[in-house]
């Protein structure tokens, strides 16, 4: 047999094997988003790590108090809290064929939680902001708005008393005041429709202490979304919520937060991240993901402590 014939034969065998190899590699159906306890992947005999891909034929062994959060390639979030053996393929029964649009977020969610997991061990080295005597806005610097009602929240300056009055101001980009109110509260709800705010324009809000001689240069932006974009976002949100059900679990709230964040609705993302932390209990990745989100949207360290 000639050397060239042997090479051709080897190439032919390799080509025949290509579909099998590709099928095995393309069989990934789930990504690990969160885990607690001892969870072993039988294929590798190693403990599961966040971001690990799982195939239909994979078998898992879950020991001790466990929590396993998986996201299907369609975007469906699944929680597992039972000990014992688990066939990954059996989880497909919980996945609907209906598309909610969450499949587009899987990559973003995986990158976010992997990054949060890597950084949680060095969180102590985060740069601390100087604890100056100032009012802290407990909100993202900029957020799109699709709801009529918007909630604003802040924290009083260090050393302030309960008798402090705050002045809330909402202005347009020409510094024309659209709303102003003095209050003793540290939260305020406004209806942007009743205020007649224009769509696709940024409006700046700030809070100062009444009687203060120190001007405030910090202002935050709300951006009412135009009707067409708001309708598209709300339509997709309806499909997502129908898939999740009336009471989203921790992982579903994390997915919901990612949807809001990707669409610029950072004020709603903040609420969903907080709910994920609340429902996630002692599963650390939810808190780490929330911290990384706050950092991404420009919240300083001292304000982050108040928001948690």
N, C-alpha and C positions, 0 to 999 in steps of 0.2 A: 504494500500500500504506500503510495507516494506521500510525501510530506504535505503537498498542497491539498491532496484529497482528505488527509486527516484534519487539516485546518478547516476545510469546508464542512466536514462532518461535525466537528466540534461546534462550528458556528450554527449549523442547522439545529443541533440539539439545544444550544443556548437560545435560539429564537423560539423553539417550541416551548421552552421553559419560561420565557418572558411573561406570557399571560398569567401563569401561576404565581410568579414572583410579584407581579404588579397587583394581582388580586389580593395576595396576602398583605402587601404593604398598604393597599387602599381600603382595607377592611376596618380602618379606624372609625369608631362611631361615637365614642364619648371622650371627654377631657375631664381630668380630675381638677376641680375648682377649690374644694375645701376638704380637709380630713383631720380626724382626731382619733387617737387610739392606735392600736397595732393592726394595720391593714396590709396584708401581703399579697402581692401579685404572683400567682403560682408559676406563671411562665418564666419569670426571672428570679423567683425566690427572694425578691427584694421588697422592702417596705414602699408603699405608694408615696409618691411625692406630688405636690401640686404641679399641674401642667402635664402629668403623665397621660399619654393616649391609651385608650383601651379598645380592644377588638371584640367582635361578636363571640369569639371562642374563648375569651379570657375567663379565668376562674380566680376569685378572690377569697381570702380567708380573713375574717374580721374578728378580732379578739378584744375583750375588755369593753368598757364604755366607749362606743364608737360613734363617729359621725362621718359620713361620706357624702360629699356634694359633687354631682356629676352634671355636665351639660352635654346633651346630644348635639350632633352636628346640625340639627334643625333649629337649635336654640332652646329646646325643652330642658328645663332644670329638674333634676331628680335628687331627692334626699334619701339616704339609707341610714337607719339608726339601729339595725338589728345585728346581733352577733351571729357567727357561724359562717358557712360557705355560701358563696354567691356566684351564680353564673351570669356574667354580664349580659349575655344574649336574652336572658329572661326579663331584663329591664325594658326591652323594646315594647313590651305589652303596655307600658305606660306612655309611650310616645305616639302622638296623634299624627296622622298623615296631613292634617291641615297646617298650612304654613301661616305663621303669625308675623314673620319678618324678623324674628330674633336670630335667625341663622347668620345674619350679617354682623351680629355683635359678638359672636363666639370668639373670634380672634382677639378683639379688643378686651373682652373680659379675661381671657386667659393671660394676655400680656400684663393686664393690670394686677391680677392676683399674684402672678409669678413675681412681678416687680415688688409688690407689697410684701410678699413673703421673704424675699431676699433682703429687704431693707429693714424689716422689723427688728433684726438682731443688732442693728447699729442705730436704732432710733434715739439712743441716748446721746448721740453725737450731733443731733439736729441743732442747728444754730438757734439759740434762744434770742428772742427779741427783747429789747430793753424794756423793763417793766415801768414805763412812763405813766404819769397820771393822765389818762385820756379815756375817752369813750371808745368802746370797741364795737364795731359792727359785726353782728353774728350772721353774716351773709356773704355770698360770693360777690366779688368785685363787679361782675357783669352777668346778667342773666336775661335770656329771652323769656317772654311771658305769653302764655296762651289762655290763661284763666282771667275772668273778670276781676276776681278778688286776689290781692297780693298782700302777703304778711311781711312786715318789716320788724326786725328784732335787733336789739343792741344791749350792751352791758354798761352799767354805770362806771364812771372813772374810779380808780382806786381811792379809798378813803371817803367816798361820797356817802351821804346820809339818805334816809328815806324821803326827806323833804326836798330833795333836789328836783327841779323842774327841767325838762328837756324841750328843746325846740326842734321839731322835725320839719324839714323843708324839702320840697320836690320842685325842681326847676328844669326847664328845657335847655337845649345846647346854647341858647342865647342869654342864659341866666335870668330868664323871665320866670318868676315864681308861679307855679301852677297850683301848689297847695302848701299851707303852712299851719302848724298847730303846736301849741304848748301843752305838755302833758307830764304827769308824774310817773307814768307807766314806762316800761322799757320795751314795749311792743305796740305795733299799730297795724291795723288792717285797712286797706284802701281799695275802692272799686275803680279800676282804671277806665272803665267805660263811662261811668258817671262823671269822671273828671274830664272826659272828652280828649284823652290823649291820642295823638295820631299814631298810626301803625308804621312800623319800620323806622322808628326814630328812637334815639336814646334819651331817657330822662334821668336826671341825676338827683339822688337823695342823700341827705346828710343829717346828722344830729349834733347839736351843740348844747352845752349846758346854759340855761338861762342866766343872764347876768355875767357871763364869763367875758373877760377882756381878751382872752386868747382865741383868735379866729380858728376855725376848723378848715383844713385844706383837704380833708378826706371826703370824697363823695363816691357813691356807688351807682351803678347804672342798671335800670330796667329797660327792656327793649320789647315793646308790644309787637307781636308777630302779625303780619298781614293775614287776612281772612283765609286766603287760599292755602297758605302754608300751615296755618293753625288747623284747618279742616283735615289736611293730609296727616298731620301729626296725631290728631285726635282719632282719626279713623284707624291708624295703625295701632294706637294705644288701646282702642276698643278690642281689636283682635287679640292683642297680647293678654289683656285682662280676662278675656273669655277663656283663653287657653290656661291661664293660671288659676282661675277660680276666684271666689270672693275674698279669701284670706291667704294671700301669698306668703309662702314660707321664707326663711332667711335667704336661701339661694335665689328664689324667684325675685325677692326684693333687690338683691344684688344685680340681677339681670335688668330689672326695671330701672334701677339707678343708672346703669350703663346706657340704656336707651335714652333716658332723659339727658345724660351728659353729652352723648353724641349729637343730640339735637339742640344743644345749647341751653336747655332748661335746667340750669345748674341749681336753682332754688328748689325745684322738685327733686332733682337728683340727691340733694342734701337730705331731704326727708326720707327718701327710699334707702339711702345708705344707713341712716340712723335706725330705721326699722329693721334692716338686715342685722345690724349689731345687736339690737334688742332681742330679736328672735333667734339669733345665732348663739346666744348664751356665752359659754366659755370657749367657743371655737374662735381662735385668735385671728384667723385670716380676715374675718369680717371687720374687726376693729382696725386691722392694719390697712385694709382696702379703703376704709373711710378716711383714715389719716392721710394716705397718699392722695386721695381725691381732694381733701382740703388744701393740701400743699399745691396741687395742680391748679387750683382756682385762686391761688394767691392769698390764702388765709394765714396770717402769721402765727407763730407758735403759741403765744399767750392767748390769743383768741381761740385757737384750736382747743386748748385746755378747757375753756369755758363752754365750748360747743359740744364737748364730749360728756 
